Amino acid sequence: MREALKGTDIEAVKSSYETLQTKFQEVSAELYKNAAASAGPGPEAAAAGAGAAASHNEGAKKDADVVDAEFEMVDEDKDKKK
């Protein structure tokens, strides 16, 4: 590409540019492929795993002693002023 840019042949510059673009796309595709492989499973697999974990946690919650209660906040300072 550098040599083609030194000259005045437009077709040589275009050809060199296209070759460079093709190589760049090949390298980029390889980088994305490697990054995806090292990142592990995709979002779909992660969502499925999260769903399984949530399902497991729901079973554990049913086994635990859980008390559902209501409460009321009381301002003690307000009661003392009366």
PLY file of the C-alpha trace (Angstrom):
ply
format ascii 1.0
element vertex 82
property float x
property float y
property float z
element edge 81
property int vertex1
property int vertex2
end_header
0.00 0.00 0.00
2.78 2.42 0.89
4.55 1.78 -2.39
1.33 2.28 -4.35
0.75 5.60 -2.59
4.18 6.82 -3.66
3.23 6.44 -7.32
0.58 8.06 -9.48
-1.30 4.92 -10.59
-4.80 5.28 -9.16
-5.73 1.68 -10.01
-2.70 0.38 -8.09
-3.74 2.44 -5.05
-7.32 1.14 -5.25
-6.14 -2.44 -5.62
-3.74 -2.11 -2.69
-6.49 -0.53 -0.59
-8.92 -3.37 -1.37
-6.26 -5.96 -0.49
-5.57 -4.15 2.77
-9.30 -3.99 3.60
-9.72 -7.71 2.91
-6.82 -8.58 5.21
-8.15 -6.24 7.89
-11.57 -7.90 7.76
-10.01 -11.35 8.07
-7.96 -10.29 11.10
-10.98 -8.60 12.69
-13.14 -11.68 12.22
-10.46 -13.83 13.85
-10.18 -11.42 16.79
-13.95 -11.44 17.34
-14.02 -15.23 17.12
-11.24 -15.53 19.71
-12.86 -12.97 22.01
-16.19 -14.79 21.85
-14.53 -18.12 22.60
-12.68 -16.75 25.63
-15.76 -14.94 26.96
-17.59 -18.21 27.50
-21.20 -18.93 26.67
-23.34 -16.23 25.14
-26.14 -14.27 26.79
-28.66 -17.00 26.00
-26.71 -19.60 27.96
-26.17 -17.18 30.83
-29.90 -16.45 30.96
-30.69 -20.15 31.02
-28.21 -20.66 33.84
-29.74 -17.78 35.80
-33.19 -19.28 35.34
-32.01 -22.61 36.70
-30.39 -20.89 39.69
-33.56 -18.93 40.39
-35.60 -22.11 40.23
-33.20 -23.78 42.68
-33.41 -20.79 45.05
-37.22 -20.87 45.01
-37.10 -24.47 46.20
-34.73 -23.49 49.00
-37.02 -20.63 50.06
-39.98 -22.99 50.39
-37.98 -25.16 52.77
-36.95 -22.27 55.04
-39.09 -21.01 57.95
-40.32 -17.69 56.61
-42.69 -15.42 58.52
-44.61 -12.75 56.62
-45.34 -9.82 58.94
-46.50 -6.23 58.81
-45.03 -3.44 60.90
-45.68 0.18 61.65
-42.99 2.81 62.12
-43.53 4.81 65.30
-41.81 8.14 65.84
-41.05 8.09 69.59
-40.09 11.78 69.63
-43.48 12.72 68.22
-45.29 10.75 70.95
-43.25 12.44 73.71
-44.19 15.95 72.51
-47.90 15.31 72.98
0 1
1 2
2 3
3 4
4 5
5 6
6 7
7 8
8 9
9 10
10 11
11 12
12 13
13 14
14 15
15 16
16 17
17 18
18 19
19 20
20 21
21 22
22 23
23 24
24 25
25 26
26 27
27 28
28 29
29 30
30 31
31 32
32 33
33 34
34 35
35 36
36 37
37 38
38 39
39 40
40 41
41 42
42 43
43 44
44 45
45 46
46 47
47 48
48 49
49 50
50 51
51 52
52 53
53 54
54 55
55 56
56 57
57 58
58 59
59 60
60 61
61 62
62 63
63 64
64 65
65 66
66 67
67 68
68 69
69 70
70 71
71 72
72 73
73 74
74 75
75 76
76 77
77 78
78 79
79 80
80 81
